[in-house]
């Protein structure tokens, strides 16, 4: 059985946000304006957040890429009243946009704040990739690890996470090769080898969600 996940090496990340730009272009994500930020109507499937460490005056700041963690035990799935969000056997936590009623229960349940409410109707100028479903206003969106790429690669018999480019757009676009994507259950995959490092950790392991996105620090 395949179980997809990602490892992000923070020592390599330069904060260029190429991953965020690639995610928007690949998944036809509406760009957020300054007014959207003021109204807290952010639409960023792939975010770059600033993390502060230490106490004043000895404070340091660093950049951390943040995406949906595709949890092994996703709390968002448990609270959805219409089964709009679900977890596939390959570990991907996805959305059925046609079922979503925009109640935002999943947004409240997500401890990583990686679900976003779509306040606006998607215009033709924002819709570029024909492999990605067009979304309407009033639903919740999130990172899918570029499921359309994965499904197409599986149908063609290609290995996910291989050098031929069958990987999420954010992973492929990173100039520093910060991200590694692949099968966590395959001991020979690059992503599994990175998990053997003592530097690896998960976000909020105390919550019991078991994120499938790991960080190296």
KAUR-V752410 format. One record per residue. N is the residue number from 0. RES is the residue in one small letter. PHI is phi in whole degrees, 0 to 359 (none if undefined). Layout:
n={N	N}
res={RES	RES}
phi={PHI	PHI}
//
This chain:
n={0	1	2	3	4	5	6	7	8	9	10	11	12	13	14	15	16	17	18	19	20	21	22	23	24	25	26	27	28	29	30	31	32	33	34	35	36	37	38	39	40	41	42	43	44	45	46	47	48	49	50	51	52	53	54	55	56	57	58	59	60	61	62	63	64	65	66	67	68	69	70	71	72	73	74	75	76	77	78	79	80	81	82	83	84	85	86	87	88	89	90	91	92	93	94	95	96	97	98	99	100	101	102	103	104	105	106	107	108	109	110	111	112	113	114	115	116	117	118	119	120	121	122	123	124	125	126	127	128	129	130	131	132	133	134	135	136	137	138	139	140	141	142	143	144	145	146	147	148	149	150	151	152	153	154	155	156	157	158	159	160	161	162	163	164	165	166	167	168	169	170	171	172	173	174	175	176	177	178	179	180	181	182	183	184	185	186	187	188	189	190	191	192	193	194	195	196	197	198	199	200	201	202	203	204	205	206	207	208	209	210	211	212	213	214	215	216}
res={x	x	x	x	x	x	x	x	x	x	x	x	x	x	x	x	x	x	x	x	x	x	x	x	x	x	x	x	x	x	x	x	x	x	x	x	x	x	x	x	x	x	x	x	x	x	x	x	x	x	x	x	x	x	x	x	x	x	x	x	x	x	x	x	x	x	x	x	x	x	x	x	x	x	x	x	x	x	x	x	x	x	x	x	x	x	x	x	x	x	x	x	x	x	x	x	x	x	x	x	x	x	x	x	x	x	x	x	x	x	x	x	x	x	x	x	x	x	x	x	x	x	x	x	x	x	x	x	x	x	x	x	x	x	x	x	x	x	x	x	x	x	x	x	x	x	x	x	x	x	x	x	x	x	x	x	x	x	x	x	x	x	x	x	x	x	x	x	x	x	x	x	x	x	x	x	x	x	x	x	x	x	x	x	x	x	x	x	x	x	x	x	x	x	x	x	x	x	x	x	x	x	x	x	x	x	x	x	x	x	x	x	x	x	x	x	x}
phi={none	273	221	280	200	219	241	244	270	291	292	271	295	253	72	284	68	298	296	293	293	296	297	298	293	289	255	53	276	298	285	273	264	304	293	296	296	296	272	61	248	293	228	223	296	232	249	245	248	267	245	255	234	92	239	303	267	268	244	237	237	217	258	233	290	226	225	301	275	44	299	292	236	288	293	296	292	293	264	291	282	240	60	281	251	209	246	278	296	275	97	284	259	235	241	264	299	289	262	297	251	70	285	72	302	295	294	292	286	291	284	256	53	242	238	228	275	271	276	236	289	287	271	301	291	266	255	245	269	291	279	253	296	283	256	253	289	91	237	257	240	194	297	240	59	55	302	295	291	296	298	293	295	297	297	269	77	271	271	291	83	279	295	281	97	277	200	302	299	296	292	292	277	295	289	263	52	290	253	230	238	171	272	291	270	266	297	266	287	297	293	291	296	292	291	282	288	289	280	280	205	247	281	49	296	292	279	76	279	52	301	262	250	247	240	248	229}
//
